[in-house]
Amino acid sequence: MSFLKDTKRRLSKAAENFAHMTADVIYDRREGLRVSVYAAFLKALSYVFSAIAGARYWLYKKRVLRDAPLGCLVVVVGNLTVGGTGKTPIVEKFARTLSERGRKVAILSRGYKSKPEGALKKFLRWITHGEAPKPKVVSDGTRVLLDSEFAGDEPYMLARNLPGVAVVVDKNRVRAGHYAIAELGADTLILDDGFQYLPLKGQLQLLLVDKTNPFGNFNLLPRGILRESVSHLNRASYIFLTKSDGTRDPELERLIRKYNPAAEIIECAHRPTTLVDFASGERVGLEILKGEKIACFSAIAMPESFESFLEKLGGQIAYRKRFLDHHRFDDSELDAFFSAAQKAGAKLAVCTEKDAVRIRQDFRAPLPFYYTKLEIDIIYGADDFESAVERICFPKRKADTL
């Protein structure tokens, strides 16, 4: 039995190391002969991926495959790349602002990394010709009904932070949209991470571009971070440049204008506003980081951005640990992290809010332990975020301006 456990542990560790190496190759973080050979192999696969993605888009463009209008305002929020654009705070801000202006909002998500229907249950449903399961209602607008394991990280976080807004999870987001309208009374749908979800027609396409790493190495998956060609910038109604430091980037703006001369470009920054004590939920000021030895961990696509936040706030990172994106933490991993953090002299520990929802709620850390809360600030393109939402989702009619 111990041999099987040891073998399983070794295989799991090898798979994790391979996944880390693949991520490093995609983000061009490693060099060497082995890396170059592996990168060439991934490049070949990228051509296959590009052909499939291009064919799929062409079929929808030529109406061979058809999208499904749902008869209400659908706002699509997405990106051309995998992960790391700061999408969730944008979705949260849009949903909150629309809700405050009287819209009945539902967020539709595919629930990435959420717990799927069990294989046995799926098999029994298949042999009995049972109905497909209904979409998962993470929040009906009044209460949170599912945890992060069953809902997925982002849907659970959005549900927890947005009272009054429904959150529905289903890989078939057309079905989820019909359900949100019919059962939850939604009149406005926000399609989270939906730029590549072509079956559902959106009136507004909001495309997010991470200013710190807009398109990676310009390769499509799996060699790069692009889900589709940069030329598909032309599909966006509005383009949000995220994670800005306030400095304009004329070269990036020229590239965007090359493919999309008409879309309004709105530049914004993701700013940490407060820290939240994991155990008590109390909020504390960011100033506690200044001059303090800290430990941090994250399981996000761009851990460098999070760590840079902490350093800019004056924290001295004594120990850091990076996990794969969307990694779900177990107690042994957290115990090992905190043990190493204490040995390194850290006085407190910090993770992101997305990481915090993947930790057992009654976990008790041996150090003061906090997660960050982010806010969105508009830098260019609108007076503030609320006015941007107003102009995008509540345009004035011509008769109003006469």
C-alpha positions in Angstrom: 0.0 0.0 0.0 2.8 2.4 0.9 4.5 1.6 -2.4 1.3 2.5 -4.3 1.0 5.7 -2.4 4.6 6.6 -3.0 4.2 5.9 -6.7 1.1 8.0 -6.9 2.8 10.8 -5.1 5.8 10.6 -7.5 3.6 10.6 -10.6 1.6 13.5 -9.3 4.8 15.4 -8.6 6.2 14.6 -12.0 2.9 15.8 -13.7 3.0 19.0 -11.7 6.6 19.6 -12.7 5.8 19.0 -16.3 2.9 21.4 -16.2 5.1 24.0 -14.6 7.7 23.6 -17.3 5.0 23.8 -20.0 3.7 27.1 -18.5 7.3 28.4 -18.3 7.8 27.6 -22.0 4.5 29.2 -23.0 5.5 32.4 -21.1 9.1 32.2 -22.3 10.5 31.9 -18.8 13.1 29.2 -19.5 15.9 28.7 -22.0 18.1 25.8 -23.1 18.2 23.0 -25.7 15.4 20.9 -24.1 13.2 23.9 -23.9 13.8 24.8 -27.5 12.9 21.3 -28.7 9.8 21.3 -26.6 8.9 24.8 -27.8 9.2 23.7 -31.5 6.9 20.8 -30.8 4.3 23.1 -29.2 4.7 25.5 -32.1 3.7 22.7 -34.5 0.6 22.0 -32.4 -0.2 25.7 -32.5 -0.7 25.5 -36.3 -3.3 22.7 -35.7 -5.0 24.7 -33.0 -5.1 27.8 -35.3 -6.6 25.9 -38.1 -9.4 24.5 -35.9 -10.1 27.9 -34.3 -10.1 29.6 -37.7 -12.5 27.0 -39.2 -14.9 27.3 -36.3 -15.0 31.1 -36.5 -15.5 30.9 -40.3 -18.5 28.5 -39.9 -20.2 31.0 -37.6 -19.3 34.0 -39.8 -20.8 32.3 -42.8 -23.9 31.2 -40.8 -23.2 27.5 -41.3 -23.3 27.4 -37.5 -25.7 29.8 -36.0 -25.6 31.9 -32.8 -28.7 32.2 -30.6 -30.1 35.7 -29.7 -31.9 35.6 -26.3 -34.0 38.7 -26.6 -32.3 40.7 -23.9 -29.1 42.7 -23.4 -26.1 40.4 -23.5 -22.7 41.9 -22.5 -19.7 39.7 -23.4 -16.6 40.2 -21.4 -13.5 38.2 -22.5 -10.0 38.2 -23.9 -7.9 36.9 -26.7 -5.5 35.2 -24.3 -5.6 32.6 -21.6 -5.9 34.0 -18.1 -4.3 36.9 -16.4 -6.1 39.9 -17.8 -7.9 40.8 -14.6 -11.3 39.9 -16.0 -13.2 39.0 -12.8 -13.0 42.5 -11.1 -14.2 44.0 -14.4 -17.2 41.6 -14.6 -17.9 42.3 -10.9 -17.8 46.1 -11.4 -20.1 45.9 -14.5 -22.6 43.6 -12.8 -22.8 45.8 -9.7 -23.1 49.1 -11.6 -25.8 47.6 -13.9 -27.7 46.2 -10.9 -27.6 49.6 -9.1 -29.1 51.2 -12.2 -32.1 48.9 -12.0 -31.1 46.0 -14.3 -31.9 42.5 -13.2 -28.5 41.0 -13.9 -27.3 37.4 -14.3 -23.7 36.4 -14.9 -23.2 33.3 -17.1 -20.1 31.3 -16.5 -18.8 28.0 -17.8 -17.5 27.3 -14.2 -13.9 26.5 -15.1 -12.5 23.8 -12.8 -15.9 23.4 -11.1 -16.8 19.8 -9.9 -18.5 18.0 -12.9 -21.4 15.6 -12.8 -20.2 12.2 -11.6 -19.4 9.6 -14.2 -21.9 7.1 -12.7 -24.7 9.6 -12.5 -24.0 10.7 -16.1 -24.1 7.0 -17.2 -27.3 6.3 -15.4 -28.9 9.4 -17.0 -27.7 8.2 -20.4 -29.1 4.7 -20.2 -32.4 5.9 -18.8 -32.7 8.7 -21.3 -33.0 11.2 -18.4 -33.1 14.9 -18.9 -29.8 16.9 -18.9 -29.1 18.4 -15.5 -30.2 22.0 -15.0 -27.6 24.8 -14.9 -25.9 25.3 -11.6 -27.3 28.3 -9.8 -24.4 29.6 -7.7 -26.5 32.5 -6.6 -30.2 33.3 -7.2 -29.5 37.0 -6.4 -30.5 36.7 -2.8 -28.3 33.9 -1.4 -25.2 31.9 -2.4 -26.2 28.3 -3.0 -22.9 26.5 -4.0 -19.3 26.6 -2.7 -16.2 27.2 -4.9 -15.6 23.4 -5.4 -19.0 22.9 -7.1 -19.3 26.4 -8.6 -15.8 27.2 -9.7 -13.5 29.9 -8.2 -14.7 32.9 -10.2 -18.4 32.2 -10.1 -18.3 31.6 -6.3 -16.3 34.8 -5.7 -18.7 36.8 -7.9 -21.7 35.3 -6.1 -20.2 36.1 -2.7 -19.4 39.7 -3.7 -22.6 40.6 -5.6 -25.8 40.5 -3.6 -28.7 41.1 -6.0 -26.9 39.5 -9.0 -27.6 36.0 -10.1 -24.7 33.7 -11.1 -25.4 30.7 -13.3 -22.9 28.0 -14.3 -23.2 25.8 -17.4 -20.9 24.8 -20.2 -23.9 25.4 -22.5 -24.4 29.1 -21.8 -27.3 29.4 -24.2 -29.2 27.0 -21.9 -27.9 29.0 -18.9 -29.1 32.2 -20.4 -32.6 30.8 -21.1 -32.7 29.5 -17.5 -31.6 32.9 -16.1 -34.3 34.7 -18.0 -37.2 32.3 -17.4 -36.5 31.2 -13.8 -34.6 34.1 -12.3 -36.2 37.0 -14.1 -33.0 38.3 -15.6 -33.2 41.1 -18.2 -29.4 41.6 -18.6 -26.8 38.8 -19.1 -23.1 39.2 -18.6 -21.2 36.4 -20.4 -18.1 35.9 -18.4 -15.1 34.8 -20.4 -17.3 34.7 -23.5 -15.3 36.2 -26.4 -14.7 32.7 -27.8 -18.2 31.4 -27.0 -19.8 32.0 -30.4 -23.1 30.1 -30.0 -24.5 33.0 -27.8 -24.9 36.3 -29.6 -23.9 39.4 -27.6 -24.8 43.0 -28.4 -21.7 44.3 -26.7 -18.2 42.7 -26.9 -15.9 44.0 -24.2 -12.4 42.8 -24.9 -9.7 42.9 -22.1 -6.0 43.2 -23.0 -3.4 42.9 -20.2 -1.1 45.8 -20.8 1.8 44.2 -19.0 1.7 41.2 -21.4 -0.8 42.0 -24.2 -0.4 39.0 -26.5 2.6 37.0 -25.1 4.9 35.9 -27.9 2.0 36.2 -30.5 1.7 32.5 -30.8 -1.5 30.6 -30.4 -2.0 27.8 -27.9 -0.2 25.7 -26.9 3.1 27.6 -27.9 1.7 30.9 -26.8 -1.2 32.4 -24.8 -3.4 33.4 -27.7 -6.8 31.7 -28.0 -7.3 33.2 -31.4 -5.5 35.5 -33.8 -4.7 39.1 -32.8 -6.6 40.2 -36.0 -9.8 39.3 -34.1 -9.4 42.5 -32.2 -11.8 43.7 -34.9 -14.7 41.9 -33.2 -14.5 44.1 -30.0 -17.0 46.9 -29.3 -14.8 48.3 -26.5 -11.3 47.4 -25.6 -10.1 47.7 -22.0 -6.4 47.9 -21.4 -6.0 46.4 -17.9 -3.2 46.6 -15.3 -2.1 49.9 -16.5 0.5 52.0 -14.6 -0.7 55.2 -16.2 1.9 55.3 -18.9 0.5 55.3 -22.5 1.8 52.7 -24.9 1.6 54.2 -28.4 2.9 51.0 -30.0 0.2 48.8 -28.4 -2.5 51.4 -29.3 -1.2 51.4 -33.0 -1.4 47.6 -33.1 -5.0 47.7 -31.8 -6.0 50.4 -34.3 -4.5 48.4 -37.1 -7.2 45.8 -36.6 -9.9 47.8 -35.0 -10.0 51.5 -35.9 -13.5 52.1 -34.3 -13.6 50.5 -30.9 -13.2 52.9 -27.9 -10.0 52.1 -25.9 -10.5 52.4 -22.1 -7.4 52.1 -20.0 -7.8 51.0 -16.4 -5.7 49.9 -13.4 -6.3 47.1 -10.9 -5.5 48.6 -7.5 -5.5 46.7 -4.2 -7.8 48.6 -1.8 -7.6 46.6 1.4 -6.5 43.4 3.0 -9.1 40.9 4.4 -8.2 38.7 7.4 -8.9 35.1 6.3 -10.0 34.0 9.7 -12.2 36.9 10.8 -13.2 38.6 7.5 -12.2 41.9 9.0 -10.6 44.5 6.6 -7.3 46.1 7.4 -5.3 48.8 5.7 -2.6 48.1 3.2 -0.1 50.0 5.3 0.5 47.0 7.5 2.6 45.6 4.6 5.0 48.5 4.6 8.5 47.5 5.7 7.2 44.1 6.9 8.7 40.7 6.0 5.9 38.8 4.3 5.2 35.5 2.7 2.9 35.1 -0.3 1.5 32.3 -2.5 -0.8 32.3 -5.5 -2.3 29.9 -8.1 -3.0 32.4 -10.8 -1.9 32.8 -14.4 0.3 35.8 -13.8 1.8 35.6 -10.3 4.3 38.3 -11.1 1.6 40.9 -11.1 0.4 39.9 -7.6 3.9 39.8 -6.2 4.7 43.2 -7.8 1.6 44.7 -6.0 3.0 43.5 -2.6 6.4 45.0 -3.3 5.1 48.3 -4.5 3.1 48.5 -1.2 6.4 48.2 0.7 6.3 44.5 1.6 9.5 42.6 1.8 8.8 39.1 0.3 10.8 36.7 2.5 9.2 33.6 0.9 7.0 33.0 -2.1 5.3 30.0 -3.5 3.7 29.6 -7.0 1.1 27.0 -7.8 -0.5 26.1 -11.1 -3.5 28.3 -12.1 -6.7 27.3 -10.3 -4.9 24.9 -8.0 -7.0 23.8 -5.1 -5.0 23.8 -1.9 -5.0 21.0 0.7 -4.0 21.4 4.3 -0.6 19.7 3.8 0.4 22.1 1.1 -0.6 25.1 3.3 1.1 23.7 6.3 4.3 23.3 4.3 4.0 26.9 3.0 3.5 28.4 6.5 6.3 26.3 7.9 8.7 27.6 5.2 7.4 31.1 5.7 8.1 31.1 9.4 11.6 29.7 8.8 12.2 32.6 6.3 11.2 35.1 9.0 7.9 36.2 7.6 5.6 37.9 10.0 2.4 37.6 7.9 1.1 35.9 4.8 -0.9 37.1 1.8 -2.7 35.5 -1.1 -5.2 36.7 -3.7 -8.9 36.7 -3.2 -9.2 34.0 -6.0 -6.8 31.8 -4.0 -8.7 32.4 -0.7 -11.9 30.9 -2.1 -10.0 27.6 -2.7 -9.0 27.2 0.9 -11.0 25.4 3.5 -12.9 28.1 5.4 -12.1 26.9 8.8 -8.3 26.6 8.1 -6.3 28.4 10.8 -2.9 29.7 9.9 0.0 30.0 12.4 0.7 33.5 11.0 -1.6 36.5 10.4 -3.1 35.6 7.1 -4.8 38.0 4.6 -6.1 38.1 1.0 -6.2 41.2 -1.2 -9.3 43.0 -2.5 -8.9 44.8 -5.8 -10.7 47.8 -7.2 -10.9 49.1 -10.8 -9.8 52.6 -11.7 -10.3 54.2 -15.1 -7.2 56.0 -16.2 -8.0 57.0 -19.8 -11.1 56.8 -22.0 -13.8 57.8 -19.4 -14.2 60.0 -16.4 -14.7 56.9 -14.2 -16.0 53.3 -14.5 -19.6 54.3 -13.8 -19.6 56.7 -16.7 -18.1 54.1 -18.9 -20.9 51.6 -18.0 -23.4 54.4 -18.5 -22.2 55.1 -22.0 -21.7 51.5 -23.0 -24.9 50.0 -21.6 -27.3 52.9 -21.4 -26.6 54.9 -24.6 -28.6 58.0 -25.2 -31.1 57.9 -28.0 -30.7 60.4 -30.8 -34.0 62.0 -29.9 -32.6 62.7 -26.4 -29.7 64.8 -27.8 -31.8 67.0 -30.1 
